[in-house]
Amino acid sequence: MARTVWDSSVGKKTVMAVSGLIMLMYLVVHMIGNLKIFFGPGEFNHYAHWLRTLGEPFMHYEWTLWVIRVVLVVAVVAHAISAYQLSRRDIKARPTKYVHKKPRSSYATRTMRWGGIILGLFIVWHLLDLTTGTVHSGGFQEGRPYQNVVDTFSTWYGNVIYILAVSALGLHIRHGFWSAAQTLGAGNRTRDRALKATADILALVLTVGFLAVPVGVMTGVVS
């Protein structure tokens, strides 16, 4: 049954919708945590340490954090594979391009695929920068996330990469949230306007919230 559901377009769209909502919930929590940087290094570093002790003593040190990571990796992989396979299926069903472009398709709709690729590449860079420190500038300091964030956004390329990725994220969420609602059967004539407004608000809040950190570093508010 699982294979039958997965092989269908509806099944793949459902996987995309559910995995997308899981990632969206994580992004909301992640954004709120990021904003703690405005309360100083002590508060931000303490928050980062608390994440590793979450669930103790029932859960061992970092176990809860690893559970969250595994769930996110599964969600990202499932989302990406579903998107790729649906895209290939769409191309095969339409081997020649439409003569006329859809006049009412939004910019977010037209750039969903490229936005997904940009976000995928950004996730890899973000992890190598602030989690493993592999590509981090200024010398990665284990256990000092506040200083590591300041180091990253003290470079022009760190800001450019982050701002481009967050902009792509905002567009992705704006279209993706509404699409997920339609796939899961939440949309109808009376609720569509509210769902679109919610998508716009979520996209705006997350975009502004995530961009607040590099802007804070660039302006000296966070230093």
Legacy VTK file of the C-alpha trace (Angstrom):
# vtk DataFile Version 3.0
C-alpha trace
ASCII
DATASET POLYDATA
POINTS 223 float
0.000 0.000 0.000
2.832 2.371 0.884
4.487 1.742 -2.496
1.195 2.323 -4.305
0.677 5.635 -2.494
4.277 6.706 -3.140
4.074 5.884 -6.854
1.017 8.092 -7.331
1.256 11.817 -7.956
-1.197 12.462 -5.124
0.998 10.436 -2.759
4.120 12.377 -3.711
2.300 15.689 -3.294
1.113 14.570 0.134
4.665 13.657 1.140
5.796 17.079 -0.079
3.043 18.812 1.889
3.653 16.963 5.172
7.455 17.219 4.980
7.141 20.896 4.076
4.962 21.609 7.111
7.438 19.787 9.364
10.239 21.999 8.055
8.040 25.086 8.401
7.411 24.358 12.087
11.134 23.936 12.602
11.846 27.242 10.843
9.465 29.125 13.126
11.187 27.716 16.229
14.637 28.248 14.695
13.867 31.885 13.906
12.688 32.557 17.463
15.868 30.969 18.798
18.020 33.046 16.435
16.484 36.271 17.721
17.919 35.527 21.173
21.199 36.815 19.785
19.897 40.358 20.425
19.953 39.627 24.175
23.707 39.166 24.201
26.275 36.357 24.031
25.371 34.920 27.430
21.714 34.423 26.532
22.433 33.092 23.035
25.179 30.678 24.088
23.038 29.433 26.968
20.194 28.744 24.537
22.539 26.744 22.292
23.685 24.700 25.302
20.068 24.160 26.424
19.254 22.594 23.049
21.819 19.891 23.794
20.377 19.149 27.236
16.754 19.178 26.074
14.854 16.225 27.534
17.347 15.412 30.294
17.474 13.345 32.399
15.097 11.080 30.430
17.065 11.716 27.237
20.846 11.577 27.245
22.954 14.625 26.346
22.215 15.704 22.729
19.847 12.770 22.089
16.800 15.004 21.613
18.794 17.270 19.321
19.827 14.278 17.208
16.218 13.070 17.008
15.253 16.504 15.686
18.127 16.395 13.186
17.143 12.955 11.906
13.500 14.014 11.476
14.614 17.117 9.578
16.972 15.156 7.324
14.185 12.690 6.486
11.804 15.591 5.795
14.316 17.400 3.554
15.193 14.246 1.589
11.537 13.215 1.182
10.619 16.752 0.095
13.457 16.952 -2.427
12.862 13.506 -3.925
9.126 14.107 -4.235
9.699 17.484 -5.882
12.235 16.055 -8.331
10.084 13.089 -9.309
6.980 15.215 -9.738
8.980 17.626 -11.869
10.238 14.797 -14.082
6.742 13.393 -14.355
5.424 16.805 -15.358
8.110 17.184 -18.043
7.398 13.728 -19.481
3.685 14.504 -19.645
4.480 17.783 -21.406
7.550 17.153 -23.627
7.100 20.419 -25.519
6.814 23.764 -23.827
3.553 25.642 -23.808
3.288 28.197 -26.588
1.833 30.746 -24.176
2.989 31.225 -20.631
0.427 31.193 -17.871
-0.374 34.878 -17.398
-1.475 34.637 -13.773
1.361 32.512 -12.362
3.181 34.351 -9.569
6.921 34.929 -9.364
7.077 32.514 -6.419
5.348 29.795 -8.456
7.709 30.193 -11.391
10.803 30.035 -9.170
9.784 27.208 -6.804
12.167 24.708 -8.393
15.176 27.025 -8.504
14.308 28.221 -5.008
14.418 24.645 -3.771
17.859 24.094 -5.328
19.158 27.331 -3.784
17.841 26.310 -0.364
19.356 22.836 -0.669
22.789 24.283 -1.436
22.393 26.830 1.362
21.593 24.128 3.936
24.873 22.380 3.083
26.835 25.638 3.352
25.047 26.659 6.571
25.899 23.357 8.271
29.523 23.481 7.121
29.754 27.068 8.364
28.045 27.113 11.770
27.751 23.440 12.775
31.004 21.770 11.709
33.022 24.963 11.140
34.536 23.509 7.949
34.089 26.660 5.849
33.805 29.093 8.743
35.736 32.363 8.561
37.679 33.834 11.468
38.321 30.560 13.271
35.407 28.373 14.414
34.957 28.333 18.208
33.271 25.227 19.590
30.624 26.097 22.176
30.567 29.815 21.248
27.776 30.124 18.660
27.345 33.857 19.315
30.895 34.637 18.178
30.620 32.228 15.251
27.470 33.978 13.991
29.126 37.382 14.317
32.154 36.097 12.396
29.986 34.794 9.540
28.019 38.002 9.122
31.137 40.133 9.365
32.052 38.922 5.868
30.420 40.257 2.701
29.969 36.809 1.171
28.385 35.426 4.349
25.762 38.160 4.196
25.160 37.770 0.441
24.687 33.988 0.673
22.364 34.277 3.664
20.252 37.108 2.271
19.789 35.354 -1.090
18.838 32.103 0.652
16.367 33.762 3.017
14.779 35.649 0.118
14.347 32.344 -1.731
12.922 30.840 1.459
10.292 33.568 1.729
9.109 32.964 -1.835
9.161 29.205 -1.294
7.028 29.429 1.850
4.590 31.894 0.276
3.673 29.447 -2.470
4.443 26.194 -0.645
2.187 26.768 2.369
-0.847 27.451 0.209
-0.047 24.474 -2.044
0.323 22.183 0.985
-3.044 23.329 2.307
-4.663 22.508 -1.033
-2.998 19.087 -1.174
-4.140 18.183 2.347
-7.698 19.291 1.615
-7.734 22.378 3.819
-8.558 24.788 1.013
-11.937 25.732 -0.348
-13.653 28.839 -1.691
-14.271 30.320 1.747
-10.846 29.535 3.211
-8.574 30.228 0.229
-8.282 33.945 0.965
-7.387 33.282 4.613
-4.855 30.615 3.626
-3.188 32.926 1.111
-3.048 35.697 3.719
-1.528 33.270 6.219
1.066 32.208 3.634
1.973 35.853 2.975
2.266 36.623 6.701
4.370 33.530 7.426
6.689 34.304 4.520
7.080 37.928 5.609
7.614 37.182 9.307
10.176 34.443 8.649
12.027 36.503 6.051
12.249 39.561 8.311
13.032 37.442 11.380
15.916 35.590 9.757
17.306 38.709 8.054
17.284 40.576 11.371
20.409 38.698 12.503
22.793 39.631 9.648
21.367 43.150 9.608
22.003 43.365 13.358
25.634 42.371 12.841
26.112 44.693 9.852
24.722 47.668 11.771
26.695 46.943 14.928
23.644 46.190 17.080
25.059 42.674 17.484
28.831 42.706 17.942
LINES 1 224
223 0 1 2 3 4 5 6 7 8 9 10 11 12 13 14 15 16 17 18 19 20 21 22 23 24 25 26 27 28 29 30 31 32 33 34 35 36 37 38 39 40 41 42 43 44 45 46 47 48 49 50 51 52 53 54 55 56 57 58 59 60 61 62 63 64 65 66 67 68 69 70 71 72 73 74 75 76 77 78 79 80 81 82 83 84 85 86 87 88 89 90 91 92 93 94 95 96 97 98 99 100 101 102 103 104 105 106 107 108 109 110 111 112 113 114 115 116 117 118 119 120 121 122 123 124 125 126 127 128 129 130 131 132 133 134 135 136 137 138 139 140 141 142 143 144 145 146 147 148 149 150 151 152 153 154 155 156 157 158 159 160 161 162 163 164 165 166 167 168 169 170 171 172 173 174 175 176 177 178 179 180 181 182 183 184 185 186 187 188 189 190 191 192 193 194 195 196 197 198 199 200 201 202 203 204 205 206 207 208 209 210 211 212 213 214 215 216 217 218 219 220 221 222
